[in-house]
Amino acid sequence: LHLGELRFAGRDFARSVAWLERALAQDPGLAPAWCRMGNALRMLGRSAEAEQAFRRGIAIAPSLEDAYVGLAFLLRELGRAKEAAGVMAALAEAAGGRREVLEKALGFLEDLGQVEPSRRVGERLLQAAPEDPGVQSRVGRLYSK
């Protein structure tokens, strides 16, 4: 896994995939390796395989934030914005009340122009930080659209 990470960091995505395949052959339950594999495959333009890798990482570790984000970016790049929004909404669900994750999901949904999913995540964010005036203002803006 470590060599796959190093190859990825060095932008050698093909070798990163090769090392990650080896690591996953030994332990297919390594959710972060599936996520990194998805990112490497995405960079190589192997979108269908990247999607499968991200989904496998999420299935193994439903709270693996990076896998949701990677999958959402991939789907957005493929013109599947509604599916990307669904992935980020699922991330918000998996996040529980973790504010930083909810803010990331909300920003992505807002960028996609997904009003109703943005409002749902905004409500969760407001529950996580009810006293924060910045959050109150941000969520209020969702309802003025």
Secondary structure, 3 states (H helix, E strand, C coil): CHHHHHHHHCCCHHHHHHHHHHHHHHCCCCHHHHHHHHHHHHHCCCHHHHHHHHHHHHHHCCCCHHHHHHHHHHHHHCCCHHHHHHHHHHHHHHCCCCHHHHHHHHHHHHHHCCHHHHHHHHHHHHHHCCCCHHHHHHHHHHCCC
